[in-house]
Amino acid sequence: MPARPSLWTTLTAPLLRENPVTLQILGICSALAVTTSLATALTMAASLTVVLTLAAGLISVIRHHIPDTIRLIVQIVIIASLVIVIDQVLQAWFFEISQALSVFVGLITTNCLVLGRTEAYARHNPPLPSMVDALGNALGYSLILVIIGALRELFGKGELMGLAVLPLADQGGWFTPLSLMLLAPSAFFLLGGLVWAIRTLRPEQAETPEHAPMGRGEPAE
Amino acid sequence: MTELWSLFLDAALAENMPLSLFLGLCTFLALSRRPETALGLGIAVTAVMAVTVPLNQLLYTALLAPGAWAWAGMPDLDLSYLSLIAFIGVIAATVQLLEMTLDRFFPAIHAAFGVFLPLLTVQCAILAGSLFMVERQFTLAESAVYGLGSGAGFALAVTMLGAVRSRLAYADLPDGLRGLGIAFVLAGLMSLGFASFTLMAAP
């Protein structure tokens, strides 16, 4: 049996080196949809962290009792029950934010990140490493969410968490809000840029070209 | 009739699932390297959405909506918090049924995009279709049209992205941008284009 990586490595690897969003394309839907402001991004990140960690722990505890043929349904039912709990909690205590998130809390059920981790890791590992792995991945996801949420709110409205940071031009300051930042396309551009930056810093993550370009050097003429 | 048609166009273009609402992006990006696989995925999503959204509408109004059990003497019963788990069950069952039907009667089609079918259970766009149906209180006819429209919009977007990406496979991109990075930029540009449909829909 190969040596198990230490818990600390399991926790920190998904933050930057194996980030679930930028490397494995998992859980992007919600990463982009809820990031128009930092507050919604933080709520979403917290909800996902709770759901993912608990789901990984629960599935790992009963992993020897789940028949292989119906494991997907069992996993989804566990995740969906946890999501319902989170949804009710948000509606009870954070009503405005829960309205802003609309259906996206419910969509944590189908967030590929959750099912991906339970399917790939929690199904084969004891509860403690599974929960640490889930927590690490959830934090990696939260990191991306917070970066994009902060950038979009800062440049789209000149605010962070609802407090004015950059003085707006129509209130005597110098900053003109870029309303494009609040629209859908900017989220794609920002995440694309983020992926580019991470892969430039860590070239081993870059994808190999499908077709090697011929004659890269000087033009023939 | 006109209203249904405009709902269809709205769901397919102005509120395009992947490009303006960011739903179903995982499969949207992961399976769009070739236009052929992308088209297969689009057709599968359309089929599942056209079935599950009206089915879930029936389920919701008959069993889960507040007051649905009034005939049994329980007018205060509100089961709507169960809708998430009920919807995902219906979707999983539909996907399984669709796969078995295709396998039995159309083996060629099943072989062509059978791999994507199990994945559709966890496709956010499909579940979101049912959740939006509840939020906007669609009737049965409206939810059928809405499911078909958003499925068609997804198919259109994923096929277009597949076509552009297979063309870009020959381009000389910076190393870090290749693959996922450029796919995001492309999706952003397409999203800008689809944003203009919102303006066209306004009177």
Interface residues (C-beta under 8 A of the other chain):
Chain A: T22 I25 L26 G27 I28 C29 S30 L32 A33 L72 I73 I76 V77 A80 S81 V83 I84 D87 Q88 S102 V103 G106 L107 T109 T110 N111 C112 L115 L183 A184 P185 S186 A187 F188 F189 L191 G192 V195 W196 A197 I198 R199 T200 P203 A206 E207 P209 E210 H211 P213 R216
Chain B: L19 S20 L21 F22 L23 G24 L25 C26 L29 A30 Y81 L82 L84 I85 I88 G89 A92 P118 T121 V122 Q123 C124 I126 L127 A128 L131 F132 E135 A169 Y170 D172 P174 D175 G176 L177 R178 G179 L180 G181 I182 A183 F184 V185 A187 G188 L189 S191 L192 A195
